[in-house]
């Protein structure tokens, strides 16, 4: 049995480990936090302070004029609604397609199909742009919400399928086999047994698909029309060669970031629990 000195040594190692962990987290996270705070500072300062040297970090006094100007000179609400339609539709269709596809791949042990899904996920969106543009020109979908929604399926479906393959791999197959013995159909085994057990995966897949789809702007820049732009591409179109106004640009960028930030903060427990659960493998 260890003496007091042993307990002291163990406690000291524990504290050192915790301090090392927090220092590592601080080093990794602090650049992103500083950039976010600097963007917030830019959005709350007038243009004179934004171009001052040395830089002024704390606005005195803060102003909301940049946000007012952003809404007055740009149809932010229209672009926000377009983003909701495109991202929301792409996530819903992605779930309807990706969840059953993930189940089928997991149950058939189709490793090659899983690799294809991974390659599709890792392929840059720019690679799909020219073929989709030519196809949409023929179909008359350039500049439409429907066309944008279809392009965003390239983002949402592979993410959801890949996440769901890992979750369905962890659902004991014996439960479904027992249901099949009792007369259940394969669809009932999926809908009534496997799907409820994989609910955390559905939540995580939907959240990740939402984040990646919302932040995508390359499809909207090329394929959207004046009235069908999404928020990220609307911010891009605020850049002009004549004058670069940092305040309104930072305010618009924060408006784009806010929905993703809120979803991440609200659903952080679901994300952590879901990713942890999906990482467990049966022995």
C-alpha positions as CSV (number, residue, x, y, z in Angstrom):
1,X,0.0,0.0,0.0
2,X,1.5,3.3,-1.0
3,X,2.4,5.8,1.7
4,X,1.7,9.5,1.9
5,X,4.7,10.2,-0.3
6,X,3.2,7.9,-3.0
7,X,-0.1,9.7,-2.9
8,X,1.7,13.1,-3.2
9,X,3.7,11.9,-6.2
10,X,0.5,10.7,-7.9
11,X,-1.3,13.9,-7.2
12,X,1.6,15.9,-8.5
13,X,1.7,13.9,-11.7
14,X,-2.1,14.4,-12.1
15,X,-1.8,18.2,-11.7
16,X,1.1,18.3,-14.2
17,X,-0.9,16.4,-16.7
18,X,-3.9,18.8,-16.2
19,X,-1.6,21.8,-16.6
20,X,0.0,20.4,-19.7
21,X,-3.5,19.6,-21.2
22,X,-4.8,23.1,-20.5
23,X,-1.6,24.7,-21.9
24,X,-2.0,22.5,-25.1
25,X,-5.7,23.5,-25.4
26,X,-4.7,27.2,-24.9
27,X,-2.0,27.1,-27.6
28,X,-4.4,25.4,-30.1
29,X,-7.5,27.5,-29.4
30,X,-6.1,31.0,-28.6
31,X,-5.3,31.9,-32.3
32,X,-8.9,31.3,-33.3
33,X,-10.2,33.2,-30.3
34,X,-7.9,36.1,-30.9
35,X,-9.0,36.3,-34.6
36,X,-12.6,36.1,-33.7
37,X,-12.2,38.9,-31.1
38,X,-10.3,41.0,-33.6
39,X,-13.1,40.6,-36.1
40,X,-15.6,41.6,-33.4
41,X,-13.5,44.6,-32.6
42,X,-13.4,45.6,-36.3
43,X,-17.2,45.4,-36.5
44,X,-17.7,47.7,-33.5
45,X,-15.3,50.5,-34.6
46,X,-15.6,53.3,-37.0
47,X,-13.4,53.3,-40.2
48,X,-10.9,55.8,-38.7
49,X,-10.1,53.4,-35.8
50,X,-10.1,50.4,-38.1
51,X,-7.3,52.0,-40.2
52,X,-5.4,53.6,-37.3
53,X,-1.8,52.8,-36.6
54,X,-0.9,51.5,-34.1
55,X,-4.0,49.4,-34.2
56,X,-6.9,50.2,-31.8
57,X,-8.2,46.9,-30.3
58,X,-10.9,48.2,-27.9
59,X,-13.4,50.5,-29.6
60,X,-14.2,53.7,-27.7
61,X,-17.1,54.1,-27.9
62,X,-18.5,50.9,-29.7
63,X,-20.8,51.6,-32.6
64,X,-23.4,49.5,-34.4
65,X,-23.2,51.6,-37.5
66,X,-21.4,48.9,-39.4
67,X,-24.2,46.4,-38.8
68,X,-26.8,49.0,-39.8
69,X,-24.9,49.8,-43.0
70,X,-24.6,46.1,-43.8
71,X,-28.3,45.6,-43.6
72,X,-29.1,48.9,-45.4
73,X,-26.8,48.3,-48.4
74,X,-27.2,44.6,-48.8
75,X,-30.2,42.2,-48.8
76,X,-28.8,40.3,-45.8
77,X,-32.2,38.8,-44.9
78,X,-32.8,37.5,-48.4
79,X,-29.3,35.9,-48.4
80,X,-29.9,34.5,-45.0
81,X,-33.1,32.9,-46.1
82,X,-31.4,31.5,-49.2
83,X,-28.8,29.9,-46.9
84,X,-31.5,28.4,-44.8
85,X,-33.2,26.9,-47.8
86,X,-30.1,25.5,-49.4
87,X,-28.4,24.3,-46.2
88,X,-31.6,23.0,-44.6
89,X,-32.7,21.3,-47.7
90,X,-29.3,19.7,-48.3
91,X,-29.1,18.4,-44.7
92,X,-32.6,16.9,-44.9
93,X,-32.1,15.2,-48.2
94,X,-28.6,14.2,-47.0
95,X,-30.2,12.5,-44.0
96,X,-32.9,10.8,-46.1
97,X,-30.2,9.4,-48.5
98,X,-27.2,9.1,-46.2
99,X,-28.6,7.3,-43.2
100,X,-30.0,4.3,-45.1
101,X,-26.9,4.3,-47.3
102,X,-24.6,4.2,-44.2
103,X,-26.7,1.3,-42.8
104,X,-26.5,-0.7,-46.1
105,X,-22.8,-0.2,-46.4
106,X,-22.2,-1.1,-42.7
107,X,-24.4,-4.3,-42.8
108,X,-23.0,-5.5,-46.2
109,X,-19.4,-4.9,-45.0
110,X,-18.8,-3.0,-48.3
111,X,-15.3,-1.6,-47.4
112,X,-14.7,-0.5,-51.0
113,X,-17.9,1.6,-51.0
114,X,-16.8,3.2,-47.7
115,X,-13.5,4.2,-49.3
116,X,-15.3,5.7,-52.3
117,X,-17.5,7.8,-49.8
118,X,-14.3,8.9,-48.1
119,X,-12.7,9.9,-51.4
120,X,-15.9,11.9,-52.3
121,X,-15.7,13.6,-49.0
122,X,-12.0,14.5,-49.4
123,X,-12.3,15.7,-53.0
124,X,-12.3,19.6,-53.2
125,X,-15.7,21.1,-54.1
126,X,-14.0,22.9,-56.9
127,X,-13.5,19.6,-58.7
128,X,-17.2,19.2,-59.1
129,X,-17.8,22.8,-60.1
130,X,-17.2,22.7,-63.9
131,X,-19.2,19.5,-64.6
132,X,-22.1,20.7,-62.5
133,X,-22.1,24.1,-64.2
134,X,-22.2,22.5,-67.6
135,X,-25.0,20.2,-66.6
136,X,-27.0,22.9,-64.9
137,X,-26.7,25.1,-68.0
138,X,-28.3,22.3,-70.0
139,X,-31.1,21.8,-67.4
140,X,-31.6,25.5,-66.8
141,X,-30.7,25.3,-63.1
142,X,-27.9,27.9,-63.1
143,X,-29.0,30.7,-60.7
144,X,-31.7,28.7,-58.9
145,X,-32.1,27.6,-55.3
146,X,-32.8,24.0,-56.6
147,X,-29.4,23.9,-58.4
148,X,-27.6,25.1,-55.3
149,X,-29.3,22.6,-53.1
150,X,-28.3,19.8,-55.5
151,X,-24.6,20.9,-55.4
152,X,-24.6,21.0,-51.6
153,X,-25.6,17.3,-51.6
154,X,-22.0,16.8,-52.7
155,X,-21.1,18.1,-49.3
156,X,-23.8,16.7,-47.0
157,X,-24.3,13.2,-48.3
158,X,-20.7,11.9,-48.0
159,X,-20.3,13.4,-44.4
160,X,-23.5,11.8,-43.2
161,X,-22.8,8.4,-44.9
162,X,-19.3,8.3,-43.4
163,X,-20.5,9.1,-39.9
164,X,-23.4,6.6,-40.1
165,X,-21.2,3.8,-41.3
166,X,-19.2,4.0,-38.0
167,X,-22.4,4.1,-35.9
168,X,-24.2,1.2,-37.5
169,X,-21.0,-0.8,-37.2
170,X,-21.3,-0.4,-33.5
171,X,-25.0,-1.6,-33.3
172,X,-25.0,-5.3,-32.3
173,X,-26.3,-7.3,-35.3
174,X,-27.7,-9.9,-32.9
175,X,-30.6,-7.5,-32.0
176,X,-31.7,-7.3,-35.7
177,X,-31.2,-11.0,-36.2
178,X,-33.5,-11.7,-33.2
179,X,-36.1,-9.3,-34.7
180,X,-35.8,-11.1,-38.1
181,X,-36.5,-14.5,-36.3
182,X,-39.7,-12.9,-34.9
183,X,-40.8,-12.0,-38.4
184,X,-39.6,-8.4,-38.8
185,X,-38.6,-7.3,-42.3
186,X,-35.2,-5.8,-43.1
187,X,-36.8,-2.3,-43.2
188,X,-38.3,-2.8,-39.8
189,X,-35.0,-4.0,-38.4
190,X,-33.4,-0.7,-39.7
191,X,-36.2,1.6,-38.7
192,X,-37.2,0.1,-35.3
193,X,-33.9,-1.2,-34.0
194,X,-30.7,0.1,-35.7
195,X,-31.9,3.7,-36.3
196,X,-32.9,4.5,-32.7
197,X,-29.6,3.1,-31.4
198,X,-27.7,5.2,-33.9
199,X,-29.6,8.4,-33.0
200,X,-26.4,10.2,-31.7
201,X,-24.8,9.5,-35.1
202,X,-27.8,11.1,-36.9
203,X,-27.5,14.2,-34.8
204,X,-23.7,14.5,-35.3
205,X,-24.0,13.8,-39.0
206,X,-26.7,16.5,-39.4
207,X,-24.7,19.1,-37.4
208,X,-21.5,18.5,-39.3
209,X,-23.3,18.5,-42.6
210,X,-25.0,21.8,-41.6
211,X,-21.7,23.4,-40.7
212,X,-19.8,22.4,-43.8
213,X,-22.8,23.3,-46.1
214,X,-23.4,26.7,-44.4
215,X,-19.8,27.7,-44.8
216,X,-19.4,26.7,-48.4
217,X,-19.3,29.7,-50.8
218,X,-17.6,28.5,-54.0
219,X,-20.8,26.9,-55.4
220,X,-22.9,30.0,-54.7
221,X,-20.3,32.4,-56.2
222,X,-20.3,30.5,-59.5
223,X,-23.8,29.0,-59.7
224,X,-26.1,31.4,-57.9
225,X,-27.8,34.4,-59.3
226,X,-28.2,37.9,-57.9
227,X,-31.3,36.9,-55.9
228,X,-30.2,33.4,-55.0
229,X,-26.8,34.0,-53.3
230,X,-26.1,32.5,-49.9
231,X,-24.6,34.5,-47.1
232,X,-20.9,33.5,-47.6
233,X,-21.0,34.5,-51.2
234,X,-22.8,37.7,-50.4
235,X,-19.9,38.7,-48.1
236,X,-17.5,37.9,-50.9
237,X,-19.4,40.2,-53.2
238,X,-19.0,43.1,-50.7
239,X,-15.3,43.2,-51.6
240,X,-14.7,46.1,-54.0
241,X,-11.6,47.5,-55.7
242,X,-12.6,51.1,-55.1
243,X,-12.8,50.9,-51.3
244,X,-12.4,48.2,-48.7
245,X,-14.5,49.0,-45.6
246,X,-13.3,46.8,-42.9
247,X,-16.1,47.5,-40.4
248,X,-19.1,46.5,-42.6
249,X,-17.1,43.5,-43.9
250,X,-16.3,42.3,-40.4
251,X,-20.0,42.8,-39.4
252,X,-21.2,40.7,-42.4
253,X,-18.6,38.0,-41.6
254,X,-19.9,37.8,-38.0
255,X,-23.4,37.5,-39.3
256,X,-22.3,34.5,-41.4
257,X,-20.5,33.0,-38.5
258,X,-23.2,33.5,-35.9
259,X,-25.6,30.6,-36.9
260,X,-22.7,28.1,-37.0
261,X,-21.4,29.4,-33.7
262,X,-24.8,29.1,-32.0
263,X,-25.4,25.6,-33.4
264,X,-22.0,24.5,-32.2
265,X,-22.4,26.0,-28.7
266,X,-25.9,24.7,-28.2
267,X,-25.2,21.2,-29.5
268,X,-21.6,20.8,-28.2
269,X,-22.6,18.1,-25.7
270,X,-24.4,16.1,-28.5
271,X,-21.3,16.5,-30.7
272,X,-18.8,15.4,-28.1
273,X,-21.0,12.5,-26.9
274,X,-21.8,11.5,-30.5
275,X,-18.2,11.5,-31.7
276,X,-17.1,9.6,-28.6
277,X,-19.8,7.0,-29.0
278,X,-19.0,6.6,-32.7
279,X,-15.4,6.0,-31.9
280,X,-16.1,3.0,-29.7
281,X,-15.6,-0.4,-31.4
282,X,-16.7,-3.7,-30.3
283,X,-14.1,-6.1,-29.2
